């Protein structure tokens, strides 16, 4: 099978006029979609942009090879663009690279060992040949380009008679195709120039290729880890000098890396080094490429991605229970303990489903904090991060018998998760033990010190500061009971939307329900402020492309957005928490303003809800339902539009990334 079988003239575009990386990738994505290679151009496009964040796909001499592995790819293929004007700001391994030839590789998720992937790997390797590349650039039309794709130089390079040293290489990129094979080829060619035997193990989409055997490892003088993800089996190379770099670096610095590995390595591979994440390291444990703030943002995003299924699962369990109780008029009573032993088995099941969903919600912050720490320190950070999340959720108060303890909530989870990761990573890097005691480090020493550190951090700083802040806000709400209708509605709506089911939300709820029970003030502002943020944020993920022509939320948040709308309709505001954790300085103020706008609008128009029924099944009980729905729509649309346009402006200025 030839390379030209994976593309066609209609996938090769000469004279493309787009002038930005994103526009070029989008046009090629549309081309792949139109030719039946993709089931969803949006999903694949977002996958490629996510890959762009990992390492440069611009190379040198005008070449760029963006690529993505996605379930939206129906068949492995590639599209090509020759640009009218070179793009000078495409992130490249050669800072002076002016991109004029772009290959966009599309790889099906989970495909491995296939002829298609082998051919894409072959393409990546061939492009390292300057003559081959120049022949592609000299093609005058798509047909000539197709012919040049498979016109390879069969001349075999003369092998040196003897090698003075042996250097092993591990190459791996996020998608496991282009950079994985190009880096391996670059190191092997650099080794020939240096008289050094370089043997490459590719950890790509086809699994482990050319895996280093124990005999080869015994003969090696050094090892180079050129990876954007954690290399598999790093412990195999224990005792060898090593260099750790991004997968793109060998393309520009192959000979330099070989010299470094042999003469000035980053260190010696130790038995516990597999605990360290190379995806966030440049060889000395720091992330110089992306910076401290970007590293934290990536860790938070990782925590959110693991937390999302917890929120979805919890919301669905509670939603099924409440929807099942609607026909019996028990939607708000089904959580009462009396239904745990009811004669009707259906009521028993619905009761336990509701409680089951509530129980799952209690692990939202522990999971978030655990995997935030994991992103920074790998496995050694999970335990301390999980315990930090338990503190943030307030579970410790139950064991300590403190009934009125106010947990630190999402701010606590954020701080404790990051702290756990950095503490565990620092300990893993700095503690050095002999071979016979290596197992003690990840199993005993790091967990003990990191967990103890989290305990003191929470006890002396996080709980007092953020618990105290929550207590102050609760007291403010209580003091506002004598205020006018609009002021009281504003305060209750703002507090309800502030932390989406957290301690401030609950404090506002307790006061609002008490006022309603005494027939002093209805619950209109309270119930609207519960549903407006999750519905508004969900709408933002649906409307962004239509309003600004591009996505402003990543794939994870778009999935969460769809769920958030559903959870909002059944009055579970926690579906919006991932948005808040990702960009709290943007999301929290917008949530508060949207809730205030919606609540005050409804109250001014005459909507009245005396019952604690924020979900859609409670809407028929509202006096002046049209005023209520106008307020809901006004608040939700404000949140949706504000998020879209503010995020779009910040993305255009490079202040945030999706």
Secondary structure, 3 states (H helix, E strand, C coil): CCHHHHCCHHHEEEEECCCCHHHHHHHHHHHHHHCCCECCHHHHHHHHHHHHCCCCCECCCCEECCEEEECCECCCEEEEEEEEEEECCCCECCCCCCEEEEEEEEEECCCCCCHHHHHHHHHHHHCCCHHHHHHHHHCCCHHHHHHHHCCCCCCCCCCCCCCCEEEEEEEECCCCCHHHHHHHHHHHHHHHHHCEEEEEEEEECCEEECCCCHHHHHHCCEEEEEECCCCCCHHHHCCCEEEEECCCCHHHHHHHHHHHHHHCCCEECCCCHHHCCHHHCCCCCCCCCCCHHHHHHHHHHHHHHHHHHHHHHHHHHHHHHHHHHHCCCCCCCCCCHHHHHCCCHHHHHHHHHHHHHHHHHCCHHHHHHHHHHHHHHHHHHHHHHHHHHHHHHCHHHHHHCCCCCCCCHHHHHHHHHHHHHHHHHHHHHHCCCCHHHHHHHHHHHHHHHHHHHHHHHHHHHHHHHHHHHHHHHHHHHHHHHHCCHHHHHHHHHHHHHHCCCCHHHHHHHHHHHHHHHCCCCCCHHHHHHHHHHHHHHHHHHHHHHHHHCCCCCCHHHHHHHHHHHHHHHCCCHHHHHHHHHHCHHHHHHHHHHHHHHHHHHHHHHCCECCCCCCCHHHHHHCECHHHHHHHHHHHHHHHHHHHHHHHHHHHHCCCCCC
